[in-house]
Amino acid sequence: MNHALHDLLIREMTPADCRPVAEIRVGGWRTAYAGLVPRSYLDAMDVDEDTEKRRVMLSKADNPVVNVIAERAGQVIGWAAYGPYRDGEVRTADAELYAIYIRPGHFGTGVGTALLRASAERCAAAGHGRMLLWVLKGNTRARRFYEHHGFTADGAEEPFEAHGVEVPEVRYVRELGR
């Protein structure tokens, strides 16, 4: 699929986007994290539950998380979420890219780059000096993507627990241009 980026729309997520975003997120986890996260954890992910979770989060007036979607020809093909960096329960002056997922069949078409660029530009415009993110240590495709876009691993590592298994994550950081 060779699409030009001029037909790609990046916009804020609406309640109508919650189901396609949940499909992309659950599918993204099952594709990208197979062999890295326990199969039982991936199999337990549910699109209906995830859709409802997205709707609830989107409806919270004080939610600092911004959700943006990539749309082409009326189809939601990507999603990113960002907001203040979370250091435990404390939100810092830095920004954090919480998630970026692309619908299978649209990898390598510039959708991820467009979502990342839009997120970083919005965070810089909001006054954040840096953007941080966490990525699974074993997710070499994602790590290469972030490195290609100027992110570097800063040495911080933390596992998250998935069905009793500790899955290591590494933190990446990038200065945001003013």
Secondary structure as UniProt FT lines:
FT   HELIX           5..7
FT   STRAND          8..12
FT   HELIX           15..17
FT   HELIX           18..32
FT   TURN            35..36
FT   HELIX           39..44
FT   HELIX           47..59
FT   TURN            61..62
FT   STRAND          66..72
FT   TURN            73..74
FT   STRAND          75..87
FT   TURN            88..89
FT   STRAND          90..102
FT   TURN            104..105
FT   TURN            107..110
FT   HELIX           111..125
FT   TURN            126..127
FT   STRAND          130..136
FT   TURN            137..138
FT   HELIX           140..148
FT   TURN            149..150
FT   STRAND          152..162
FT   TURN            163..164
FT   STRAND          165..175
//
